[in-house]
Amino acid sequence: MSTKTSRKKNKPLATTFSGHIKELRTRLMLVALVFFVLSAVAYSFRDPLIALVRQPLGDQQLIYLTPAGGFSFIFSVTMYAAMVVTAPFLMYHIYQFVKPSLPASVRRYSWQVFVASNLLMIAGVLFGYFFAVPAALKFLTTFAGDAVAPNLTAESYLNFFMAYVAGLGILFQLPLLLMFWNWMKPLQPGQLLQSQRYVIAGAFIAAALITPTPDAVNQAMVALPIVVIYQFGAIGVYVANRKKRRATRSAVKAKGRVTTQQPARVSTHKPTVAAKQKPPTSTASPSVQAVQASTSRRSLDGFSAAGRSMPHRSHRGSVPSVTRKLTPSARTASGPRRSLDGFSVVR
């Protein structure tokens, strides 16, 4: 019984995991298909691509030392070209795969981040191609002077070229890394200023890894753009946080303005009318109640009670009698009985 229950509990999890694996496999297969198609297209344009790669060298010729060196060079150029074009497509599918797990605030700026990442990548590649690679080649090929003639192999030059271009393209993503960090945990301007020393040290270390030269000028040419890019990222974080603070303040002010302008609510609840108090009910016997009620009524002369019957003669001439017989307690409560003149007490 317990085994069946555990299988039922693990079945949805396994189905969900297998679904994610199938989705990831499908997306990677699409990226691989696009990569191979673009590689075939790049091979068709291999001559313009090789001329584009050799352009920083100028008139210097490349050599290869193995029989397959020429084929390897052309194959690597086409692969690198297809890889550069496929990179945005790969980033798009990676984003679509992780999109359900991202918070709504990140999904809101997804397309802006995607466009900014591609623009920064292109900026890094262009900077490396037009500035970093020619400056490094000029220093390296003239460092030995006339003692040694430069004679570069195709494989070594291509590796050197791709290290500069791809490395600077990746390092130019630093502003986006700062923005992601700020989304997860808001950064303060003081924290960004205190991190300047670490950024400068890390930029020169990365430049030393990218550029295999001991030249400080060449390293500075790679490290300084990284520091400048970090400054742009810090400015972007500061502007984003400032806009967020202003939006929060305006929302609070608008809420307070609405609260102050709202008229006081008139209570629609009708005041309850106090229930009329009932006269206290007497707990005395019926005979005592009758006597109390009769004592409050007087006759016309104002002395005798009107509710008390006086002796009278019957129509048949019988002996006068009292119509109501009172108990001793009732007599005591009602007081002495008086005659018509109000002076003599009737027993």
C-alpha positions in Angstrom: 0.0 0.0 0.0 2.8 2.4 0.9 4.7 1.5 -2.3 1.7 2.4 -4.4 1.2 5.7 -2.6 4.9 6.6 -3.0 4.7 5.8 -6.7 1.6 8.0 -7.1 3.4 10.8 -5.3 6.5 10.5 -7.4 4.7 10.2 -10.7 3.8 13.9 -11.3 7.4 15.0 -10.3 8.9 12.5 -12.7 6.5 13.6 -15.5 7.4 17.2 -14.9 11.1 16.5 -14.9 10.9 14.5 -18.0 8.9 17.3 -19.6 11.6 19.8 -18.8 14.3 17.5 -20.2 12.3 17.0 -23.4 11.8 20.8 -23.8 15.5 21.4 -23.2 16.5 18.7 -25.7 14.1 20.2 -28.3 15.5 23.7 -27.9 19.2 22.5 -28.1 18.4 20.5 -31.2 16.9 23.6 -32.8 20.0 25.6 -31.9 22.3 22.9 -33.3 20.3 22.7 -36.5 20.6 26.5 -37.0 24.3 26.3 -36.2 25.0 23.7 -38.9 22.9 25.5 -41.5 24.8 28.8 -40.8 28.1 26.9 -40.9 27.2 25.7 -44.4 26.2 29.2 -45.4 29.5 30.6 -43.9 31.5 28.1 -45.9 30.0 29.4 -49.0 31.3 32.9 -48.1 34.7 31.7 -46.8 36.8 34.0 -48.9 35.2 37.3 -47.5 35.4 35.9 -44.0 39.1 35.0 -44.3 39.8 38.5 -45.6 37.9 40.0 -42.7 39.9 38.0 -40.2 43.2 38.8 -41.8 42.5 42.5 -42.2 44.3 43.6 -38.9 47.5 41.9 -40.2 47.7 44.1 -43.2 50.1 42.7 -45.9 51.6 39.9 -43.7 50.9 36.4 -44.9 49.9 33.4 -42.7 51.5 30.0 -43.0 50.5 26.5 -41.8 52.9 23.8 -40.7 50.8 20.7 -41.2 49.1 19.3 -44.3 45.7 19.9 -42.9 46.5 23.3 -41.6 44.8 25.2 -44.4 41.6 23.1 -44.1 41.6 23.5 -40.3 41.9 27.3 -40.6 39.0 27.6 -43.1 36.9 25.2 -41.0 37.6 27.1 -37.8 36.7 30.5 -39.4 33.4 29.2 -40.7 32.6 27.6 -37.3 33.4 30.8 -35.4 31.3 32.9 -37.8 28.3 30.6 -37.4 28.8 30.6 -33.7 28.7 34.4 -33.6 25.5 34.5 -35.6 23.9 31.7 -33.6 24.6 33.2 -30.2 21.5 35.5 -30.1 19.3 32.5 -31.1 20.9 30.4 -28.3 20.3 33.2 -25.7 16.7 33.4 -26.8 16.0 29.7 -26.3 17.8 29.8 -22.9 15.6 32.6 -21.8 12.4 30.9 -23.0 13.5 27.8 -21.0 14.1 29.6 -17.7 11.3 32.1 -18.2 8.6 30.3 -16.1 10.9 30.3 -13.1 11.7 34.0 -13.3 9.8 36.6 -11.2 7.4 39.0 -12.9 9.7 42.0 -12.4 12.4 40.3 -14.5 10.1 39.0 -17.2 8.9 42.6 -17.6 12.3 43.7 -18.9 13.2 40.5 -20.7 13.3 41.9 -24.3 15.2 45.0 -23.1 17.8 42.8 -21.5 18.0 40.6 -24.6 18.5 43.6 -26.9 21.0 45.3 -24.5 23.0 42.0 -24.3 23.3 41.8 -28.0 24.3 45.4 -28.4 27.0 45.1 -25.7 28.3 41.9 -27.3 28.6 43.7 -30.7 30.2 46.7 -29.1 32.9 44.5 -27.4 33.5 42.6 -30.7 33.9 45.8 -32.7 36.2 47.4 -30.0 38.4 44.3 -30.1 38.5 44.1 -33.9 39.3 47.7 -34.6 41.4 48.7 -31.6 42.6 45.9 -29.3 43.8 43.4 -32.0 45.7 45.9 -34.2 47.4 47.5 -31.2 48.4 44.1 -29.8 49.7 42.9 -33.2 51.7 46.1 -33.7 53.4 45.7 -30.4 54.1 42.0 -30.7 55.4 42.1 -34.2 57.7 45.1 -33.6 58.9 44.2 -30.1 62.0 42.1 -31.3 62.9 44.7 -33.9 64.9 43.5 -36.9 66.5 40.6 -35.2 63.5 38.3 -35.7 61.1 38.4 -38.7 57.4 37.8 -37.8 56.0 34.7 -39.5 52.7 33.8 -37.9 50.8 30.5 -38.4 47.2 30.5 -39.3 46.1 28.5 -36.2 48.0 30.7 -33.7 46.7 33.9 -35.3 43.1 32.7 -35.3 43.3 31.7 -31.6 44.8 35.1 -30.8 42.2 36.9 -32.8 39.2 35.0 -31.2 40.6 35.4 -27.7 40.6 39.2 -28.0 37.3 39.5 -29.9 35.3 37.0 -27.9 36.8 37.9 -24.6 36.0 41.6 -25.0 32.5 40.7 -26.2 31.9 38.7 -22.9 33.5 41.3 -20.7 31.3 44.0 -22.1 28.3 42.2 -20.5 29.4 43.6 -17.1 26.6 46.2 -16.9 24.0 43.5 -17.3 25.6 41.5 -14.5 25.3 44.6 -12.3 21.7 45.1 -13.3 20.9 41.4 -12.4 22.6 41.8 -9.1 20.7 45.0 -8.4 17.4 43.2 -9.1 18.2 40.4 -6.7 19.6 42.7 -4.0 19.4 46.5 -4.5 22.9 48.1 -4.5 23.7 51.3 -2.8 25.9 54.0 -4.5 28.5 53.6 -1.7 28.8 49.9 -2.4 29.5 50.6 -6.1 32.1 53.2 -5.2 33.8 50.9 -2.7 34.1 48.2 -5.4 36.1 50.4 -7.7 39.5 49.0 -6.5 38.4 45.4 -7.0 37.1 46.2 -10.5 40.3 47.8 -11.6 42.4 44.9 -10.2 40.0 42.4 -11.8 40.1 44.2 -15.2 43.9 44.1 -15.3 43.9 40.4 -14.4 41.4 39.7 -17.1 43.5 41.7 -19.6 46.6 39.8 -18.6 44.7 36.5 -19.3 43.3 37.7 -22.6 46.5 39.3 -23.9 49.6 37.0 -23.7 51.9 40.0 -23.6 53.9 41.6 -20.8 53.2 45.1 -22.3 51.5 47.4 -19.8 50.1 49.5 -22.6 48.5 46.6 -24.3 47.0 45.4 -21.0 45.7 48.9 -20.3 44.1 49.0 -23.7 42.0 46.0 -22.7 41.5 46.8 -19.0 40.4 50.5 -19.4 37.3 49.7 -21.5 36.3 47.2 -18.8 36.6 49.9 -16.1 34.6 52.3 -18.3 31.9 49.7 -18.9 31.7 49.2 -15.2 31.1 52.9 -14.7 28.3 52.8 -17.2 26.8 49.9 -15.3 27.1 51.7 -12.0 25.4 54.8 -13.6 22.6 52.5 -14.9 22.1 51.0 -11.4 22.0 54.4 -9.8 19.4 55.7 -12.4 17.2 52.6 -12.0 17.2 52.9 -8.2 16.5 56.6 -8.3 13.5 56.1 -10.6 12.2 53.3 -8.3 12.5 55.6 -5.3 10.8 58.5 -7.1 7.9 56.1 -8.2 7.5 54.9 -4.6 7.5 58.5 -3.2 4.9 59.7 -5.8 2.7 56.7 -5.0 2.9 57.5 -1.3 2.1 61.2 -1.9 -0.8 60.3 -4.2 -2.2 58.0 -1.6 -1.9 60.6 1.1 -3.5 63.2 -1.2 -6.5 61.0 -1.8 -6.8 60.3 1.9 -6.9 64.0 2.8 -9.3 65.0 0.0 -11.8 62.3 0.8 -14.7 63.7 2.8 -15.5 62.3 6.2 -17.9 59.5 6.0 -21.5 60.3 7.2 -22.7 57.5 9.3 -25.8 56.0 7.8 -26.5 54.1 11.0 -29.7 55.4 12.5 -29.5 55.9 16.2 -31.5 53.3 18.0 -34.5 54.7 19.8 -34.3 53.8 23.4 -36.9 51.4 24.4 -39.6 52.8 26.5 -39.2 51.7 30.0 -42.2 49.7 31.2 -43.6 50.5 34.5 -42.3 48.1 37.1 -44.7 45.3 37.7 -45.8 44.9 41.2 -45.4 41.5 42.9 -48.2 42.1 45.4 -51.3 40.0 45.5 -54.3 41.0 43.3 -56.3 42.3 46.3 -53.4 44.6 47.4 -53.1 45.8 43.8 -56.8 46.6 43.7 -56.5 48.6 47.0 -53.4 50.5 45.7 -55.2 51.4 42.5 -58.3 52.5 44.4 -56.3 54.7 46.9 -55.0 56.8 44.0 -58.6 57.7 43.1 -60.5 60.2 45.3 -64.1 61.3 45.4 -65.4 64.7 44.5 -65.0 66.0 48.0 -61.3 65.1 47.9 -61.3 63.1 51.1 -62.7 59.6 50.5 -61.3 57.2 48.0 -63.5 56.9 44.9 -62.7 53.3 44.3 -63.8 52.1 47.8 -67.6 51.3 48.2 -69.3 52.8 51.2 -72.1 51.2 53.2 -75.4 51.6 51.4 -78.8 50.2 51.7 -80.0 47.6 49.4 -83.2 48.0 47.5 -84.7 45.4 49.8 -83.7 47.2 53.0 -81.0 44.8 54.0 -78.3 45.6 56.5 -75.5 47.8 55.0 -72.6 45.7 53.8 -69.1 46.4 52.3 -68.9 45.2 48.7 -65.2 44.4 49.0 -63.6 42.5 51.8 -60.0 43.6 52.5 -57.4 41.5 54.1 -55.6 43.0 57.2 -52.4 43.5 55.1 -54.4 45.3 52.5 -56.0 47.6 55.2 -52.6 48.4 56.6 -51.2 49.2 53.2 -54.2 51.4 52.3 -54.3 53.4 55.6 -57.3 54.2 57.8 -60.7 54.5 56.3 -62.5 57.8 56.8 -66.1 58.9 56.6 -67.7 61.3 54.3 -66.8 64.4 56.4 -63.2 63.3 56.4 -62.7 63.5 60.2 -64.1 60.3 61.8 -62.4 57.0 61.3 -64.5 54.2 60.1 -63.6 50.9 61.7 
